[in-house]
Amino acid sequence: MDTIEQQLEARLGRIHARQRLGIEKEHGHRVFGRGLNFFHPENWYSAHALIRFAIQLVGMYERGQSNARNLQVKTNRIHLPHLPQAFHDFKILHLTDLHVDMDDRNLAALIQTVANLDYDICALTGDYRARTFGEIDGAVAGMQRLITTLKQPVYGVLGNHDSIRMLPALESMGVIMLMNETTTLEKEGEKIFLAGVDDPHYFRVDNIQKAAQDIPNEAVSLLLSHTPEIYRLAAHADFDVMFCGHTHGGQICLPGGIPITLDSKCPRYLGAGKWHYQKMQGYTSVGAGTSIVNARFNCLPEVTIHHLLRA
């Protein structure tokens, strides 16, 4: 057993660590099968060059790249009747699908965008690496550059692009990774709870029961998940709010922001922005980065500041 495996078993427990490592090693990243949906275009690397060539052929690639650096700062207000008064207007900076090693200009634009924002905590909902396999050094270095510009505390979960071997490095940067775990947020003697699950989309090592087991019944609870695909499970576990990403909002969309694909097994209304399911409120960020091809059309990248408000 190598040192990283020992570290992961000590951090996550033997079963979780071996499941995640085993899937990465044994299954690789398949184009078909595995995960919640059948087709995984992000793993079909021979198609990436074809898509890029097609965009270049029609003379739109530079515009698509420029769009990918045109980050929007969005605001989302979340009204909660049982929110403790101390948390009224508590602000959460939500970053997702960063793919920091995709293009250095994208990362520079992201760092510039978040540098002077006002928020209480930062929440990262996964996909820090551009590729879905191979080396992690580029993504780790990019995350280090970003994290140094973020205000603490920073909380995070992993996505389907991320290797579990990135976990020790992220935690050494000060990111509080929630691997099917819950943490307590305290302010002026009052508490709310923030939970996070490991990737539900491809690796399917999420465990909402474990993440939620220590949350009191009447407490305000927030869930970080890479993907919205577990929205039913989250709602029935009585989470008040779910923050997620993964979909990129389609990234390359038809006019009007209509996504061609969301690469997610969920209703299309969960693909971007604010949504509700039963009593739970949710928000799916279209993400700050790009995947497959470094271009965006009719779907600009975003960072989001969520305001928790007492109704």
N, C-alpha and C positions, 0 to 999 in steps of 0.2 A: 504494500500500500504506500503510495507516495504522500508527501507532506500535505498537499492540497486536499487529498481525500481524507486524511486524518483531521485536518482543520474543519472540513465540511461535516464530517460525522460528529465532531465535538459541538459544532454550531447548530446543526439541524437535527441530529439524531441519525442513527444508522439507516433506518428505512427510507426517510425522505432523501438523504444524501445519495444513497445507492440507487434509488429510483431515478433521480434526475441525471446522475452520472451515467447510469446504464442506458437510459434512453438516448442520451447524446452520443454515446459510443456505439451502441448496437444498432439503433434504428437510423442514425444519421438524420438528415432532413429530407424526407420523401416529398415528391411532387404530388403523389396520389396516396390516399389512405392516411392513417394516423391523425390524431387531433380531432377537433369537433366537426370540422367540415372536410370534405373528401379531397378537394383540390387546393394546393398550396402554391400559388404563383410566385411567391417570394423565394421558393426553393428551386424554381425552374430557371437556372442560370443561363442556359442556352437561349432562352427567350428574352433575357434582359437586353442583350446587344441588339436583337431584332427590333424591339420596341424603341430603343434609343435611335437606331438607324432610321426607322420610319418617321420619327419626329424630326430628325435632322434633314431627311429628304424633303419634307414640306417646309423647311426653313423656320421651324418654330422652336428649336432646341434652346437657343439663347434666351428667348422670351420665357420659356418654361423654367430655365435656371434662375432668371431674374425673379420670377414669381416665387420660387422656392426660398428666396432670401427676403421677401417682402412680408415680414412677420407682423401679424395683427395682435394687439393686446385687447382681449375681450373680457367683459365683466359679466358674471352670472350671479344673480341674487337668489339665495335659498332661504325661504321663510320656514321656520320651525317653531311651532307653538310652545314646545317644552324645552327650548334652548335656554340654558342658564343665562341670567342677565349679564354675567361677566363676559360671556362670549358673544354678546350682541355686536355685530359688525366685525367679527373675527374674520380675518382675510387669509385665504389659502391660495398660494401661487401653484398652479397645476401645469406641469410640463410632461409631455409624453412623446413617444416615438421620435426621439432625438436623432438617432442614427449619426452620432457625432463624427464618425470616421468616413462618412459618405463624401463630404466636400468641405474643405476647411473654410470656405467663404460662408457656408451655411452656419457653421459653428460660430464664426466671428460675429455674424449678424445676430445670432441668438444671445451671445454674451452681451453684446451692446444693448439689445432690447431689454434684458432682465436686470441690467446693472443698477438702475435707479428706481425700480418698482417698489411700492410699499405693500408689505404683506407680513403676516405673523409667522406662518410656517410655509414650507415648500413641500409639495407632494409630487413624486415622480412615478409615473405608471408604466415604465418599461420600454423596451426596445432602444437600448443605448448603442448597440452595434449595428452596422450596416448589413453585413452578411449574416447568414444563419449558421455558419460553421467556421472552423479555422481559428486563426490567431485572435487573441483578445487585446493585444498590447495597444493597438491604435485606438480602440474604443476606450480602454482604461485611461490612456493619456488624454484623450478628448474630454472625458468626464472629469478628470482632475482639473483641467483648465476651467470648465464650467462651474464645478462645485466651489472653487475658490472665490467666485463672484457672487455666490448665493448666500443669503442670510440664513443662519441656523435658527431652529433645527430644520433639517431636511429628512424627509421620510421617503421610502421607495419600495417598489416591488420589481420583479423581473418579468420580461416579456418573452415571446417566442423566438426572437432573434438573439437572446442573451444566453450565454453559457453560465452555468452555475459556478464555474471557476472564476467568474468575475466578482463573486460575492465578497470574498475577503478584501479585495482591493477597494470596492465601493465602501465597505464598512470602515476601512482604514482611513478613508477620506472624511469620515464623519457622517455618512449617510446611514440613517437608522432603517435598515432593511426589515420589512415585515414579511416573514416567510411563513404564512398561515398563522400569524401572530397578531396580538392587539397591544397597543400602548395607550396610556392615559395622558390626555392633555389637561393640564391644570392651570387655572387662572383665578386669582383672588379667592382661593379656597373652593372653587367649583370645578367640576370635571365633565369632560366629554371623552368619547373613546374613538380611537382611530385604529382600524384593522386593515390588514393587507394579505393577499393570497399570492402564492407562486403561480406561474403561468398556467391559465386554464385552457388556452387555445390549442397549442401543439403538444406541450409536454404533459398537460392534464394532471399536474401534481398539486392542484389547488385543494384546500380543505377548509371550507367555510365553517364547518362545525367546530374544528379546532380553533380557528381564528376568532369565533364569536363566543366561545364557551365561558369566558370570564367577564362578559359585558353584562351589567345589571339590566333587568328587564325594562325599566323605565328610562334608562339613560339614553342620551343622544349618541348615535353610533354612525360612523362614516366608514366606508369601505373603499380601499384602493384595489383595483383589479386591472390587469393589462387590457382586457377585452370586455365588452358589454355582454358577451354571450352567456354569462352565468346570472343574468338579471333576475330570473325566476327564483333561483336558489337564494340569492341575496335578499330579495323581497320577503321570502318566506322565513328567512332567518331574522327578520325584523330590523334590518338596517334602515336607517332614515335616509341616507344619501349614498350613492355609489359614483365614484369618479373613475373614468376609464379612457382608453384610447384605442389603438390597434387599427382602426378602420382607415385612418388618414382622410376620412370623409370622402373617400374614393380617389383622392389625389389628382387623377386625371379625369375630369368630369365634363359632361355635356353642358352647354350653356344653361344658366340657371342653377348651376351647382348640382346637377343630377348625376350621381355616381354611376359609373359603368359597372363596378364591382366594389364590394366592401370587404371581401375576404373574411366574412363572418357569418356564422349560423345564427342569425337573429333577425327580427323585423327591421325593415329599412328605416323606420322612424327612429331607431336607436343608433343610426349610423353617424350622426353628427349633432352636436348641440344639446340643448336641454330636453329632457323627456321625463315621463312619469310611468311607473308601473305599480298598480295597486296603491299602497300608501307610501311607496319609496320614490324619492326623487333621484334623477340620474343626470349625468353629463358626460357625453362622449366628445372629447377633444379631437379635432382633425389633425392634431400633432404639429410639432415644430420642424420636423425633418422630412426626408423623402426616402422611399424604398423602391427597389427594382430599378428605377431610372430617376436621375436627379432633375426632375421637372414637375411643375404643378400647372394645371390649367383649370380655371373656374373653381378653384378651391385653394385659397391662400393659407399658408401655415399660420398657426396661432399659439400664443401662450394665454392662459386664462387665469383671472383672479376671481375666485369664488368668495362671496360675502355671505357669511352666516348671519341671519337676522332673526330676532325674536318676533314672531308673528303677533 
